[in-house]
Structures are given as C-alpha cells and as structure tokens.
Amino acid sequence: MALSIAHLGPAGTYAEQAAIAYADWYAKLTQQPTPILCPCPSIAQALQSTAAGDTKLSVSPVENSIEGSVSVTLDTVWQLEILQIRQALVLSIEHVLIAKAQQLKSIQAVYSHPQALGQCQTWLKNNLPQATLVPASSTTEALNYVDEDGSIAAISSERAAQLYQLPVIQRSIQDHPDNCTRFWIVSQKDTPYPITAPEGSPVYTSLAFSLPANVPGALLQPLKIFNDRHINLSRIESRPSKRSLGEYVFFVDAEADLHTSFFQSALDELTSHTEVLKVFGSYPLVQVVGTSEP
C-alpha cells in the first residue's frame, strides 16, 4: 500500500507542492509506489490525522524566511506528543497576484493566507494601498473570492492559478526574492522510517520546554547547558503556554544529533532546569526544493 501524506489543502497550496516534492523524492529513493497525498482543511488537522493514524506522514510548514515561525505547527506538535519529526525540506516561494481586473487600481480587496499577506506586505502597501487585506485558511482557498468584476484579488501560486484557470496579473510580489519556507516531515514516533540521512547531511534536533517558574534568569540556565557543550542553537522562540499570561513554552532547534553522548548529557541536565521537556526528533535537512511553478 502506498504511503499516505497529509498536508494543508486544497490542491495548489505551497504545502501541497512541498508534499509533491517530498513524495517524488521518497518514491525515487525507496523504489516504492509514489505516496498518496491527503489534503486537509488546516495545518492542525493535517498533523492530527497523522497522530490519529489516518495518514502515515504530514508535511507542515514551520518557518518562513520573511514572516518567521508558523505558530500553529509549533503549538500542535507540542500538544500531540505522539509525533516525531523525521526530516525537513525547504521550498522556494514565489507569490503571484491573481485577479480578473484590468488595472491594479480596480482591486479593492486581497485575500490570502495570513503568512502570504505578511510576506507581500510592502508590495501591497506600495501597489495596492486602497485594498483591504482579508485572511483566508489557505492561499488556494483565497481563489474562491476572486470575482468577475475584478474588485477582489488573491495571492497564491502560479500553479494554483493554472489549476483553477485564473489570470495572473503580477508575478513575484513577495517582498524578498529569496523567500522560502521550511517544512517538517512528521510521523508517529513508533512508525518505522525507511530513509537514513545521506553522509554529511546536517542534522538538527528540535525540542521544547517550559520553565518551573517565571523568575529572572530562569531561561539562562537551560541556554547555558547548550553553550557549555558548544551546541549551536539555530532557532529559539517562545510561545504562550496557554495556561496563564506570562507563561511560555520555548522551542529550540539545535545543530546537533540527538543520539550523540554530549547531546544526551545536555538533555539529562536540562531535565533538572525545566518543568516539561519534549524532544520532537533528530532529523536531516537533505533537500532544498527550487520551483519555477511555486
């Protein structure tokens, strides 16, 4: 039976493109049938489908080079303890403006996913100052609002415009040309994963922790544990614990392999300075995906 992969849908989203790229790479590497893609209405639901065993893997965006972290991915992985990160990949992102308008000045509203709106905010301010920005559940869902008179536009991908046969009136509207998004490939912890990292691939370990007390210097000691072992932290970010105001969960990406003795000693020491510690997995970043049809 082919592998099933959950992702944010419907067809045409950037998450689907990342899932397609991963599925093709997986099939070529393992000589197995190409995985089946399973679109979901939200990022959280895609991850939940894997946690429930309805799909074997999820492809979820975790960080964009312009807008930063995707909070729903971080929050959901923290909540669903059964999940483990198996791999990461990077997808180049090029946004296009889709509308039936003949001129930009005719556009009164622009729909898209909040991440896409944020990645294009300077272009929108300079070129569509009259337009109201309206969040949608996905960049593809935004296409449902494109109207006949051209007063409503959407930000999505070239591929989505082609799939739904809608006109592109402006290309490459992201604020920075090297816009890209990192995705996590996630499965259940007890699910065998047939791919090993190629020799020399960088390996990252992602984890998160909460602190026993919100007092001065409480975060310093956990960070010092990594510093003492010369473990570089490529990302550290706080998210609300959702318990009370001022309490946070800290998400960390470390440039080190979980299975090394010095990292295990760091985890052992970290347990005495944290309230809750969760390790999401050690994984390679083995694929950078460039797309001419983003």
C-alpha positions in Angstrom: 0.0 0.0 0.0 1.3 3.5 -0.9 2.4 5.8 1.9 -0.2 8.5 2.8 0.8 12.1 3.4 -1.4 14.8 4.9 -0.9 18.4 4.1 -2.8 21.7 4.1 -5.2 21.7 1.1 -6.9 22.1 -1.2 -4.8 21.5 -4.4 -2.5 24.3 -5.3 -1.2 25.3 -1.8 2.5 25.6 -1.1 2.2 22.8 1.4 0.9 20.5 -1.4 3.9 21.5 -3.5 6.2 20.6 -0.7 4.3 17.3 -0.3 4.6 16.6 -4.0 8.3 17.3 -4.0 8.8 15.0 -0.9 6.6 12.3 -2.4 8.6 12.2 -5.6 11.9 12.2 -3.7 10.7 9.4 -1.4 9.5 7.2 -4.3 12.7 7.6 -6.2 14.9 6.9 -3.2 13.0 3.9 -1.8 11.7 2.5 -5.1 8.3 2.3 -3.5 5.0 3.5 -5.1 4.5 7.3 -5.1 2.8 8.3 -1.9 -0.9 9.3 -1.8 -1.5 13.0 -0.9 -4.3 13.7 1.6 -5.3 17.4 1.7 -6.7 18.7 5.0 -8.6 21.9 5.8 -6.0 23.2 8.2 -2.4 22.6 9.2 -3.5 21.4 12.6 -5.9 18.9 11.1 -3.1 17.5 8.9 -0.9 16.9 11.9 -3.9 15.5 13.8 -4.6 13.0 11.0 -1.1 11.6 11.4 -1.4 11.5 15.2 -4.6 9.5 14.8 -3.1 7.1 12.4 -5.3 8.2 9.5 -2.2 9.1 7.5 1.4 8.0 7.8 3.1 11.3 7.4 2.3 15.0 7.5 4.1 17.8 5.6 3.7 21.0 7.7 5.3 24.5 7.3 7.3 25.5 10.3 9.2 28.6 9.4 9.3 31.3 6.6 12.3 33.4 5.8 10.2 36.6 5.8 7.4 36.0 8.3 9.1 33.7 10.7 7.6 30.7 12.5 4.3 29.1 11.7 2.8 29.1 15.2 0.0 26.6 14.6 2.6 23.9 13.6 4.7 24.6 16.8 1.6 24.6 19.1 0.2 21.4 17.6 3.4 19.4 17.7 3.8 20.5 21.4 0.2 19.2 22.1 0.4 15.9 20.2 3.2 14.0 22.0 2.9 11.0 19.7 4.5 12.9 16.8 8.2 12.9 15.7 10.0 15.0 13.1 11.7 12.7 10.5 13.0 15.2 8.1 13.0 18.8 6.9 12.9 20.4 3.5 13.0 23.9 2.1 10.7 25.2 -0.6 11.3 28.4 -2.6 8.2 30.6 -2.5 7.1 32.9 -5.3 3.8 34.7 -4.9 1.6 35.9 -7.7 -1.4 38.2 -7.7 -4.5 36.6 -9.2 -7.4 38.7 -10.4 -9.8 39.5 -13.3 -9.1 43.2 -13.0 -7.5 45.1 -15.9 -5.8 47.5 -13.6 -4.4 47.4 -10.1 -6.4 50.4 -9.1 -9.6 48.4 -9.6 -8.8 46.0 -6.8 -10.5 46.8 -3.5 -9.7 43.6 -1.5 -6.9 41.0 -1.5 -7.5 37.5 0.0 -4.8 35.1 1.1 -3.4 33.1 4.0 -2.0 35.4 6.7 1.5 34.2 6.0 1.3 35.1 2.3 -0.2 38.5 3.1 2.7 39.2 5.5 5.3 38.1 3.0 3.9 40.6 0.5 3.0 43.5 2.8 5.5 46.0 1.4 4.4 45.3 -2.2 0.8 45.6 -1.2 1.3 48.9 0.6 3.2 50.4 -2.4 1.0 49.0 -5.1 -2.5 48.4 -3.6 -2.8 51.0 -0.8 -6.6 51.1 -1.4 -7.1 47.4 -0.9 -8.4 45.7 2.2 -6.4 42.6 3.2 -8.5 39.7 4.2 -7.1 36.4 5.7 -8.1 33.0 4.3 -7.5 29.5 5.5 -5.1 28.8 2.6 -3.7 30.5 -0.4 -5.8 28.3 -2.6 -9.0 28.9 -0.6 -8.5 32.6 -1.3 -9.1 31.9 -5.0 -12.8 31.3 -4.2 -13.2 35.0 -3.7 -11.8 36.2 -7.0 -14.8 37.9 -8.6 -15.8 38.7 -12.2 -15.6 42.5 -11.9 -12.0 42.4 -10.7 -12.5 44.2 -7.4 -11.2 41.1 -5.4 -7.8 39.6 -5.9 -5.9 36.7 -4.3 -2.3 36.0 -3.5 -1.4 32.4 -4.4 1.0 30.4 -6.6 1.4 30.2 -10.3 0.5 26.5 -10.1 -2.8 27.3 -8.3 -3.7 29.9 -11.0 -3.1 27.3 -13.7 -5.1 24.6 -11.8 -8.1 26.8 -11.4 -7.7 28.6 -14.7 -7.4 32.1 -13.3 -5.4 35.0 -14.7 -2.1 36.2 -13.1 -1.8 40.0 -13.3 1.5 40.3 -11.3 4.3 37.9 -10.5 7.0 37.7 -7.8 5.2 40.1 -5.4 6.9 38.7 -2.3 9.0 41.4 -0.5 12.2 39.5 -0.8 13.3 37.4 -3.8 14.9 34.6 -1.8 11.6 33.9 0.1 11.5 30.3 1.2 9.6 28.1 3.7 11.0 25.2 5.8 8.6 22.2 6.2 8.7 19.4 8.7 8.0 15.8 7.7 6.3 14.3 10.7 5.1 10.8 11.6 4.1 8.9 14.7 7.1 8.0 17.0 6.7 4.3 16.7 6.3 4.3 12.9 9.4 2.8 11.1 11.0 5.4 8.8 12.9 3.8 5.9 15.2 6.7 5.0 18.5 7.5 6.6 20.3 10.8 6.2 22.9 10.9 3.4 26.5 11.0 4.6 27.5 14.6 5.5 23.9 15.9 5.7 23.4 18.5 8.5 21.4 17.1 11.4 19.1 19.1 13.6 17.3 18.3 16.8 14.1 20.1 17.7 12.8 20.3 21.3 10.7 22.5 23.5 10.4 23.1 27.2 8.6 25.1 29.8 10.2 26.6 32.9 9.3 25.7 36.5 9.0 29.4 37.5 8.8 32.8 35.7 11.7 34.4 37.5 14.7 36.5 36.4 17.4 34.2 34.9 15.1 31.2 34.6 15.9 30.8 30.9 19.6 31.5 31.3 20.5 28.1 32.8 18.9 26.0 30.1 20.7 28.0 27.4 24.0 27.8 29.3 23.7 24.0 29.2 23.9 24.1 25.3 26.6 26.8 25.4 28.8 24.8 27.7 28.8 21.9 25.2 29.3 24.2 22.2 25.9 23.2 20.7 24.8 25.9 18.4 21.1 26.9 18.6 19.9 27.9 15.1 16.5 29.0 16.5 14.9 29.7 19.8 11.4 31.0 20.1 8.8 31.4 22.8 5.1 30.6 22.5 2.4 31.2 25.1 1.8 28.2 27.3 -2.0 28.9 27.1 -2.2 28.4 30.8 -1.8 31.9 32.1 -0.5 35.2 31.0 3.3 35.4 31.1 4.0 31.7 30.9 5.8 30.4 27.9 7.0 27.3 26.0 10.4 27.7 24.4 11.1 26.0 21.1 14.7 25.2 20.2 16.4 23.9 17.1 19.9 22.6 17.9 22.6 21.9 15.3 23.4 18.5 16.8 22.4 14.9 16.7 20.2 13.7 19.5 22.0 10.4 19.6 25.4 11.7 20.5 26.7 11.3 24.1 27.2 15.1 24.6 23.7 15.9 23.5 22.3 13.2 25.8 24.2 14.7 28.7 22.7 18.1 27.8 19.2 16.6 27.9 19.9 14.9 31.3 21.0 18.2 32.8 18.1 20.1 31.1 15.5 18.0 32.9 16.5 19.5 36.2 16.1 23.0 35.0 12.8 22.7 33.1 9.2 21.9 34.1 8.3 20.0 30.9 10.8 18.9 28.3 9.7 17.4 24.9 12.1 16.2 22.2 10.4 16.2 18.8 13.2 14.4 17.0 16.6 14.4 15.3 16.4 14.8 11.5 18.3 15.8 8.4 17.8 18.8 6.2 18.6 17.0 3.0 16.6 18.7 0.3 16.3 22.3 -1.0 13.4 22.5 -3.5 13.5 25.2 -6.1 10.3 25.7 -8.1 9.6 27.5 -11.3 5.9 26.9 -10.5 5.7 27.9 -6.9 
